[in-house]
């Protein structure tokens, strides 16, 4: 509808009665402890089709055991040498999910309040904390060397070689460092080892930093250790003060490290947290708190009138690295050319954790979807396609 032309002397009255055309509604940000729910129809969904999407997700729950200690051993222990759990685990709930559209809850199903392991969604919390350090100038450039943050002995131990000394923050953020070494008792090569036989594994080929993508929790844990030295206080404390409290998250989430990942820093004994649940630990969090975290990025890093995460950082996190077109910063999984998820926009992203734990962000449809314990990427794509297909806008 075209706006009505209004004389200048009547402009104030025209604004009041809406004759100058529609006025954008203020964006809604849920207060702590509640999140307004509206009917699917009010939010532009076909209610029947949305329910069919939910039913599809429930029918495609991950069939593996809910005992995550057993599941991790079955997933990684069969191939990784001397695999062991050195961080906490707990049994998981059944499949659950949330659909947030235009800022309001369109649907919630399953046990969405349960504090479950999020596995590698933890990586996105970690890289966000690194981004906060960058915003404050604690990290000057992402092309700088993280080794500079470490004391001399640790610097020589972890970054002393010619290869490791070339690694930058950007390399660690994008999982392209190809760092070589042992951290918390785990060699880098023992995480998803490469080679035809176990004898080949410790002798993997080495690649120049920035040229080769390898998903590797040992190297992500190195990023967490470097970030701890930059902040000089526990990363969960930073996350709580800078992100989780301002977005109204509950007090139920926890971020764990390992039983042997403690260091002495400035006279205090601090735990370096892990970037996932591969060896136990990582983020334990509810679906509601994951949704708030995703909604922060849907709104460009702003919560109400506060910028918590800079738009520039989000743009960097969403930019594909030269070694993997479908990966930005950890754990920003991109949908470049719609190859990973054909049923969703190319501009959408998802934060991914083993199991699967998914926070899906779709700016084109003003949509955040959390789904936990769906069985695989094929089921995820079909589920998200059904959710988007239920929109009648």
ChimeraX attribute file (.defattr): number of C-alpha atoms within 10 A of each C-alpha:
attribute: neighborCount
match mode: 1-to-1
recipient: residues
	/A:1	5
	/A:2	8
	/A:3	10
	/A:4	11
	/A:5	11
	/A:6	14
	/A:7	9
	/A:8	9
	/A:9	8
	/A:10	9
	/A:11	13
	/A:12	12
	/A:13	13
	/A:14	17
	/A:15	14
	/A:16	9
	/A:17	9
	/A:18	13
	/A:19	16
	/A:20	16
	/A:21	14
	/A:22	11
	/A:23	9
	/A:24	6
	/A:25	6
	/A:26	7
	/A:27	12
	/A:28	13
	/A:29	19
	/A:30	19
	/A:31	12
	/A:32	12
	/A:33	9
	/A:34	11
	/A:35	16
	/A:36	12
	/A:37	16
	/A:38	15
	/A:39	13
	/A:40	22
	/A:41	13
	/A:42	12
	/A:43	20
	/A:44	15
	/A:45	21
	/A:46	17
	/A:47	18
	/A:48	12
	/A:49	17
	/A:50	22
	/A:51	17
	/A:52	15
	/A:53	21
	/A:54	24
	/A:55	13
	/A:56	17
	/A:57	25
	/A:58	21
	/A:59	14
	/A:60	18
	/A:61	20
	/A:62	19
	/A:63	12
	/A:64	14
	/A:65	13
	/A:66	16
	/A:67	13
	/A:68	19
	/A:69	21
	/A:70	15
	/A:71	15
	/A:72	22
	/A:73	17
	/A:74	13
	/A:75	15
	/A:76	16
	/A:77	17
	/A:78	11
	/A:79	15
	/A:80	17
	/A:81	17
	/A:82	9
	/A:83	17
	/A:84	16
	/A:85	17
	/A:86	18
	/A:87	20
	/A:88	17
	/A:89	22
	/A:90	16
	/A:91	14
	/A:92	19
	/A:93	17
	/A:94	16
	/A:95	22
	/A:96	23
	/A:97	25
	/A:98	23
	/A:99	22
	/A:100	24
	/A:101	23
	/A:102	14
	/A:103	23
	/A:104	22
	/A:105	20
	/A:106	22
	/A:107	19
	/A:108	19
	/A:109	14
	/A:110	16
	/A:111	16
	/A:112	23
	/A:113	14
	/A:114	17
	/A:115	20
	/A:116	22
	/A:117	32
	/A:118	29
	/A:119	25
	/A:120	27
	/A:121	28
	/A:122	28
	/A:123	30
	/A:124	24
	/A:125	23
	/A:126	29
	/A:127	25
	/A:128	21
	/A:129	23
	/A:130	24
	/A:131	24
	/A:132	22
	/A:133	17
	/A:134	17
	/A:135	16
	/A:136	9
	/A:137	10
	/A:138	15
	/A:139	21
	/A:140	11
	/A:141	12
	/A:142	16
	/A:143	13
	/A:144	14
	/A:145	19
	/A:146	26
	/A:147	22
	/A:148	14
	/A:149	19
	/A:150	18
	/A:151	11
	/A:152	11
	/A:153	10
	/A:154	12
	/A:155	17
	/A:156	14
	/A:157	12
	/A:158	18
	/A:159	22
	/A:160	15
	/A:161	14
	/A:162	8
	/A:163	16
	/A:164	20
	/A:165	18
	/A:166	20
	/A:167	23
	/A:168	20
	/A:169	21
	/A:170	21
	/A:171	25
	/A:172	27
	/A:173	25
	/A:174	27
	/A:175	29
	/A:176	26
	/A:177	27
	/A:178	26
	/A:179	27
	/A:180	18
	/A:181	17
	/A:182	16
	/A:183	17
	/A:184	15
	/A:185	11
	/A:186	17
	/A:187	16
	/A:188	19
	/A:189	23
	/A:190	19
	/A:191	22
	/A:192	17
	/A:193	20
	/A:194	15
	/A:195	14
	/A:196	8
	/A:197	8
	/A:198	14
	/A:199	9
	/A:200	13
	/A:201	18
	/A:202	14
	/A:203	12
	/A:204	13
	/A:205	10
	/A:206	11
	/A:207	14
	/A:208	14
	/A:209	21
	/A:210	20
	/A:211	14
	/A:212	18
	/A:213	19
	/A:214	15
	/A:215	14
	/A:216	21
	/A:217	22
	/A:218	27
	/A:219	26
	/A:220	23
	/A:221	23
	/A:222	22
	/A:223	24
	/A:224	24
	/A:225	23
	/A:226	22
	/A:227	27
	/A:228	25
	/A:229	20
	/A:230	18
	/A:231	17
	/A:232	15
	/A:233	18
	/A:234	16
	/A:235	24
	/A:236	22
	/A:237	12
	/A:238	17
	/A:239	18
	/A:240	16
	/A:241	11
	/A:242	15
	/A:243	23
	/A:244	19
	/A:245	13
	/A:246	16
	/A:247	23
	/A:248	18
	/A:249	24
	/A:250	17
	/A:251	11
	/A:252	12
	/A:253	19
	/A:254	15
	/A:255	22
	/A:256	23
	/A:257	24
	/A:258	19
	/A:259	15
	/A:260	13
	/A:261	19
	/A:262	15
	/A:263	14
	/A:264	9
	/A:265	14
	/A:266	10
	/A:267	7
	/A:268	10
	/A:269	12
	/A:270	17
	/A:271	22
	/A:272	29
	/A:273	26
	/A:274	31
	/A:275	34
	/A:276	30
	/A:277	30
	/A:278	27
	/A:279	27
	/A:280	25
	/A:281	27
	/A:282	29
	/A:283	28
	/A:284	23
	/A:285	24
	/A:286	21
	/A:287	27
	/A:288	22
	/A:289	22
	/A:290	25
	/A:291	23
	/A:292	25
	/A:293	21
	/A:294	23
	/A:295	27
	/A:296	21
	/A:297	20
	/A:298	20
	/A:299	17
	/A:300	18
	/A:301	21
	/A:302	18
	/A:303	22
	/A:304	16
	/A:305	6
	/A:306	10
	/A:307	13
	/A:308	19
	/A:309	21
	/A:310	16
	/A:311	15
	/A:312	13
	/A:313	19
	/A:314	18
	/A:315	11
	/A:316	14
	/A:317	24
	/A:318	21
	/A:319	17
	/A:320	19
	/A:321	23
	/A:322	15
	/A:323	16
	/A:324	16
	/A:325	14
	/A:326	20
	/A:327	23
	/A:328	24
	/A:329	25
	/A:330	26
	/A:331	26
	/A:332	24
	/A:333	22
	/A:334	26
	/A:335	22
	/A:336	19
	/A:337	13
	/A:338	15
	/A:339	12
	/A:340	16
	/A:341	21
	/A:342	16
	/A:343	18
	/A:344	24
	/A:345	18
	/A:346	17
	/A:347	15
	/A:348	22
	/A:349	24
	/A:350	22
	/A:351	23
	/A:352	23
	/A:353	23
	/A:354	21
	/A:355	24
	/A:356	22
	/A:357	27
	/A:358	25
	/A:359	25
	/A:360	24
	/A:361	23
	/A:362	21
	/A:363	16
	/A:364	12
	/A:365	15
	/A:366	14
	/A:367	21
	/A:368	29
	/A:369	25
	/A:370	25
	/A:371	29
	/A:372	31
	/A:373	26
	/A:374	27
	/A:375	21
	/A:376	14
	/A:377	12
	/A:378	13
	/A:379	17
	/A:380	20
	/A:381	16
	/A:382	18
	/A:383	24
	/A:384	21
	/A:385	17
	/A:386	21
	/A:387	23
	/A:388	20
	/A:389	17
	/A:390	20
	/A:391	18
	/A:392	10
	/A:393	9
